[in-house]
Structures are given as structure tokens and as C-alpha cells.
Amino acid sequence: MMNGLAHKVQYNQATIDNLFLPFLRRMSKSQQKLGRRMVVFLAALPGVGKSTLALFLERLSNTDETLVPVQALGIEGFRYPQAYLNTHSVEQAGQAVPLSTLKGSPETFAVDKLIGKLTDMRKGDVRWPIYDRNIHDIVEEIVTVRRPIVVIEGNWLLLGEAHWQNVRSLADYSLFITADPIDLKERLIHQKMTAGSTYEAAVKFYQQKDRLHVERCLKKSWPADETWQMLSDGDYQLKGRIVPTRMVDRNALWRRPDVQIDNTLLGGLNNRNAGQGIQPPLYDEGYAHGMEEARKVILKKLYESGTMSSKAILDTFQVTAEELRDIIK
């Protein structure tokens, strides 16, 4: 049961044994090292089965005593209530667009409320809202969050836009599920028809809403610690994983390069040059300079593309306001 509706799903045993269980084992070890409730983001494109997958991971964590229990939660309960959507609008392309026509888009979520709940969750048990699809509205404070690992699923958890950029820092680990947009089109149209729509209505809905959400999620989401690919048959496979530096220090990836003379490779080269009368450091300074210049290019592109505001860059990266002005000028 999800959001008041029953769903029937199945997974291949090989995927369970070789992907799902190893993932849960790694999360269990990480939570035990962390020593507090661990928050895992399961961000995904529309139509890849993220809600059913999160719930299955919860059930699977109950089958092995060596696994830390997982609780699956969605962010749909942080949508604005229907009454709010009916009476508010946002400006797009110079026109006021009713929020009721954008239901499910990032603009229709109470992001501050989500941030507050995620922050409180680290301190203790909290009550979590849900979106009930029977009444098509929010039901507040319905689920008690108690378990040591919480897997939170949603399309926009890693979105690099506006206030959503402040959400991703609240995850201890992130998983993103991607897919071929062609496969998603067929799945999303089929889901709509299963819910009672005609083929023509389902295609129209896909073109006007689902397609835009898929494209936005693909283009605007920050990279996750781990990425899975949904295959055409609905199965999953590992696509890639980043060494989880952030599990130890969340800011390590955003700092300036700090290349030391005692680096094994660079130090060996410098020592050899020193024996030939060449004054070190030679390679480490060049490497650090190159990395710093590359970092400036990345920050400038993030700003100029609109992916991050200057404030978001200052909050996320190790850079001063004066340095940022020089970079983006």
C-alpha cells in the first residue's frame, strides 16, 4: 500500500542478491559508524518505480538480522495542500500560472517545511505527512519515524534549483535512479492508462507534464553518491558510484586542492628532480594551480547557467565573496 493505493511489484532474485542487499549492507555499516539516524535520499526520475523500490528495501531490511532496519518515506506529503494550490500562483515567462496546474512540480512543494522535518529527524523521532491519492490531498503527521536508517524518495531531492539546493546537504548518502527517456515515456503513458485515462489523454498528459518533469530532473539534479539504471524490462543495475568522501567530511569535495610535497607520486618526482639539481616543488604546484583553475571554470559555469545562485555557491563551496566576484566577472 502506497499513498492509499495498492500496488503489485516483483523483482529478479539476482538483482535482490547482487544490488539491493549489498546496498543495504553498506548503508548498515555506514549508519553504525555514524552513530545516529542516517538519512538516505533515493532521488529518481518519474516512472522508475522509486516508491515501490523504497518500500521493498524497507521490507528487505527486515529479513536479515545483520541489517539495520530501514524505514521508507516519500516527500509527496510536503506538497502544498490543495486549498493552497487553488489560491496561489507563480510567475513563469512573465505570466502568473496557477499552482494547481503545476501539481507535482518543484514549485508546489513546501521546501522549508521539508528542510525543518529533515533537520528534526536527526535529533529524534518525528511525525511525517503523506499524500493520500484517494482524497488527492495532504494528511499531516500520520507516520512516526522511528528507524535508524530512513530512505526518503522523491523526484526533486537533488534538484539544483532555488531553495531545493539546501535540501541535498541534509542527506548522509544519496542514490539516483536514471533511465532511458524512451522507456519512461512508454511506462508513464501505460501508468496513466492503468489509472483510467484513454490513450490520447495519457499521451497528452505525458507531453504537457511528465516529459517536462523527466527532462528537468535529468538536467537539473546534482550527481548522487550512487546511480542505478532502470532497464527496459523494469529491472535495475548499478551504473556508478562515487567514493563516499562525504560520509567522513561532506565538504571535502568542495575544498580547494591541497597538494602536499609528501604526496607519494608528486613527492617521488620532486625528489628525483632535486637529485638532478632542479628545485622542488615543481609538479605539486603545477597540479594545484591546474586544479584551482578548473575549479574556477566550474563555479563560473554553475553561476552563468543559472544552476546555482551566488549565495548557493558561497554556502556550498570554499570561496569568499570577493573571490567569487573575480570568478564570475
NORKAFEN-V270586 format. One line per field, one symbol per residue. phi: phi as a letter, one per 30 degrees, with the letter a starting at -180 (. if undefined). psi: psi as a letter, one per 30 degrees, with the letter a starting at -180 (. if undefined). A space follows every 50 residues. Layout:
phi->???
psi->???
This chain:
phi->.bhibcbcbbbddddddcbddeddddddddddddiadccccccaddjcid ddddddddddddcbddcdecbcbccddcddeeddddcbbbcbhibdcedd dcejdedccddedddddddddddldbccdbccddchadcdhccccbddcc cccldcdcdcbhdddddddccdabbcccadedddeddddddddddjdddd ddddddddbedddddddddcdddcdbbccddddjdbbdcabcededdcbd cddcdddbccddeedddddddddddcicdddcdddddddddddddddddd dddddidbdddddddccdaddddddddcd
psi->kkhgkkkklkkkeeeeefeeeeeeeeeeeeeeeegakkjkkikllkgghe eeeeeeeeeefffkffkkkkkkllgffglkleeeefglllkkhgkkkkff fgkflefgkieeeeeeeeeeeffaklkklljjfefhlkjlhfkkjflekk jkklegfgkhkbffffeffgkfkkkkjllkfeeeeeeeeeeeeeffllee eeeeeeefdeeeeeeeeefgklklfkklkklfgflllkelkkkieffejf fefglkkijlfgkeeeeeeeeeeefggkklkeeeeeeeeeeeeeeeeeee eeeffgekleeeeefelikleeeeeeef.
